[in-house]
Amino acid sequence: MALPVFNEDGDLPPGIHRATLAEVVERLGQGSFRRRVVADRLIRIYQLAAMTGKLARFVIFGSFVTTKAEPNDVDIILLMEDTFDLALVTGEAALVFQHMEAEVCFGASVFWTRRSLAIGGEQAMIEYWQVRREGGLRGIVEIISEPT
């Protein structure tokens, strides 16, 4: 599933655009050295979250999903299954679920919750992250599984 073209502001059109991790890296992780570094971090965070076996949804927003040549970091929302138990997550994976540590270790702003705790429901919570600081909406990207 191809991501749509960017608008005149350098954003994806409003909506939750679904793509595989490979498609995201191919489209958004190329160009500047900084983009490639951030893409590598994104891949690692996805792998660590998925390794828990409890990842329900993985959404990317912020400057990485724009035309900005030098994104500061990657902004991520993780929706975990209700059976996710953070106490069982150890090592490097545990850092993903600690906001400040994720910022330091991975250069990522990671926000997470369990599905049933998503404010307003999971879809409303995810849609909220389309709102730009200066107002208006932008597109965000949800990583989907590779086709089998």
C-alpha angles and dihedrals in degrees: 000000000000121000113240123252119273119258126236090277091057094252131119111253114269114284142072105283115200123214139149120260089250091054092049093050092046093051104032105021097065134084116043124044088243092057091052091050092049090047090054089052090049091053092050094049091049091051093049094047092046092049089067088069088223103087110128102170134004116196130181125202139156132055095337090068092052135071092262105135094211110036112193095221141320120277115212138183117200121195109194128196115264090248091062110124114194090196088068094054113094141174123010092347091062090061091063090066096050107079099209094042091049089053092051099038101036106019088239137124103222122187119182143172140160116268096249092050096055107125109249090000128301097281093050091047092052093044089054090069090065090074113103120221091241092046133266129075134282133186123264130193131236117200112228129192120274112261113261 
